[in-house]
Amino acid sequence: VYKFLDGIIPAVRSGLCDEVASVYSAAAKAFATLQRLIGALAVQEIVPAMLQLLKSGSEKEFGMGRRGLREVVAQRPSAVVPYLLPKLASPPISLASAQAIEAVAPVSAEPMYSQLDLVLPALMSGLYLEIELEPSGCTSTPELRDALLAACE
């Protein structure tokens, strides 16, 4: 398997970003198989690409990254969540990170619960910062507030 990774990993990344449900679903299953075979290397090679899409500024790329993260977390939550959440929950939490947490929370189950001590303080800090900014005339976006609140649910 290792000698074919140069071809497999880009194909899985691309498939996870596809707009067709059957394609990204198949890519997610391929990720799960790959992760079982090569372990953490699969997460380290696939998840950062999804995180980069969240930061791109393009709404389309953001959607692809969010969907890709949700799919890989749904397939292998125990392998992905411990890697993903520290990256998403590092303060100050961004809108993209809050929305990504919101997207993966419903499919992450137990691994998310075991990471709540990491996630909740970051989310609450973001909400607190928003409350502090408002009286001084500085505002955060309603989207960030909504994403922070949704991720806390």
VMD Tcl script that draws the C-alpha trace (Angstrom):
set ca {
  {0.00 0.00 0.00}
  {2.77 2.45 0.91}
  {4.23 2.48 -2.58}
  {0.85 3.58 -3.98}
  {0.18 6.38 -1.49}
  {1.33 9.09 -3.91}
  {-1.66 8.24 -6.08}
  {-4.18 7.14 -3.47}
  {-4.01 10.14 -1.15}
  {-4.69 12.81 -3.81}
  {-7.54 10.68 -5.17}
  {-9.14 10.40 -1.73}
  {-8.69 14.13 -1.10}
  {-10.27 14.96 -4.42}
  {-13.14 12.54 -3.88}
  {-13.92 13.99 -0.46}
  {-14.30 17.39 -2.09}
  {-16.61 16.21 -4.84}
  {-20.14 17.56 -4.92}
  {-21.70 14.21 -5.84}
  {-22.82 12.30 -2.75}
  {-21.88 8.89 -4.09}
  {-18.36 10.13 -4.88}
  {-17.61 11.76 -1.52}
  {-19.22 8.83 0.28}
  {-16.98 6.37 -1.59}
  {-13.96 8.58 -0.86}
  {-14.85 8.60 2.83}
  {-14.99 4.80 2.83}
  {-11.64 4.73 1.04}
  {-10.27 7.03 3.74}
  {-11.53 4.66 6.44}
  {-9.82 1.72 4.76}
  {-6.65 3.72 4.26}
  {-6.65 4.80 7.89}
  {-7.02 1.20 9.04}
  {-4.07 0.21 6.85}
  {-1.63 3.06 7.44}
  {-2.95 4.57 10.67}
  {-2.31 8.17 11.62}
  {-0.52 8.88 8.36}
  {-3.87 8.86 6.56}
  {-5.23 11.49 8.94}
  {-2.06 13.59 8.66}
  {-2.19 13.52 4.87}
  {-5.93 14.10 4.35}
  {-7.25 16.31 7.17}
  {-4.83 19.26 6.71}
  {-6.00 19.61 3.11}
  {-9.60 19.86 4.33}
  {-8.56 22.46 6.92}
  {-6.85 24.52 4.22}
  {-10.08 24.61 2.25}
  {-11.84 26.07 5.30}
  {-9.36 28.96 5.29}
  {-9.49 29.63 1.56}
  {-12.05 32.44 1.68}
  {-14.04 30.83 -1.11}
  {-17.52 29.76 -0.09}
  {-17.38 26.79 -2.46}
  {-14.02 25.58 -1.14}
  {-15.18 26.12 2.44}
  {-18.19 23.90 1.75}
  {-15.97 21.22 0.23}
  {-13.62 21.27 3.22}
  {-16.47 21.17 5.69}
  {-18.12 18.25 3.90}
  {-14.80 16.42 3.63}
  {-14.15 16.81 7.35}
  {-17.65 15.65 8.22}
  {-17.24 12.57 6.03}
  {-13.85 11.51 7.43}
  {-14.99 12.11 11.00}
  {-18.13 10.07 10.38}
  {-16.03 7.16 9.12}
  {-13.23 7.20 11.71}
  {-14.13 9.54 14.59}
  {-11.70 7.99 17.08}
  {-8.81 8.53 14.69}
  {-9.71 11.99 13.37}
  {-11.26 13.92 16.27}
  {-8.18 13.90 18.56}
  {-6.13 15.27 15.66}
  {-8.74 17.72 14.40}
  {-10.16 19.39 17.49}
  {-6.93 20.89 18.85}
  {-6.47 22.57 15.48}
  {-10.03 23.89 15.33}
  {-10.26 24.94 18.97}
  {-7.05 26.95 19.21}
  {-7.89 30.49 20.32}
  {-8.95 32.83 18.97}
  {-11.52 30.60 17.35}
  {-12.39 31.66 13.82}
  {-15.73 31.53 12.08}
  {-14.44 28.72 9.86}
  {-13.30 26.71 12.88}
  {-16.58 27.19 14.73}
  {-18.52 26.13 11.64}
  {-16.28 23.10 11.18}
  {-16.85 22.05 14.80}
  {-20.56 22.50 14.22}
  {-20.36 20.28 11.11}
  {-18.43 17.42 12.71}
  {-20.08 17.42 16.14}
  {-23.16 15.40 15.11}
  {-21.04 12.62 13.57}
  {-18.20 12.48 16.08}
  {-20.03 10.92 19.06}
  {-17.82 9.67 21.91}
  {-14.50 11.13 20.69}
  {-16.04 14.62 20.73}
  {-17.32 14.14 24.27}
  {-13.88 13.14 25.46}
  {-12.49 16.37 23.98}
  {-15.09 18.74 25.46}
  {-12.57 20.07 27.96}
  {-10.65 21.39 24.97}
  {-13.54 22.56 22.80}
  {-15.90 24.24 25.24}
  {-13.40 26.72 26.71}
  {-12.44 27.83 23.19}
  {-16.07 28.25 22.16}
  {-16.98 30.05 25.37}
  {-13.94 32.29 25.02}
  {-15.14 33.26 21.56}
  {-18.57 34.12 22.92}
  {-17.05 36.06 25.82}
  {-14.83 38.00 23.43}
  {-17.87 38.95 21.40}
  {-19.64 40.23 24.52}
  {-16.55 42.26 25.45}
  {-16.25 43.77 21.97}
  {-19.83 44.92 21.63}
  {-19.85 47.76 24.22}
  {-16.64 49.23 22.79}
  {-18.18 49.55 19.36}
  {-16.19 46.70 17.87}
  {-18.34 43.91 16.63}
  {-17.87 40.39 15.54}
  {-20.00 38.94 12.81}
  {-23.42 37.46 13.48}
  {-22.22 34.40 11.60}
  {-19.43 33.83 14.14}
  {-21.85 34.22 17.03}
  {-24.32 31.81 15.45}
  {-21.59 29.27 14.68}
  {-20.20 29.47 18.21}
  {-23.64 28.97 19.71}
  {-24.46 26.12 17.32}
  {-21.19 24.37 18.08}
  {-22.00 24.54 21.80}
  {-25.33 22.75 21.34}
}
mol new
graphics top color blue
foreach p $ca { graphics top sphere $p radius 0.5 }
foreach p [lrange $ca 0 end-1] q [lrange $ca 1 end] { graphics top cylinder $p $q radius 0.2 }
display resetview
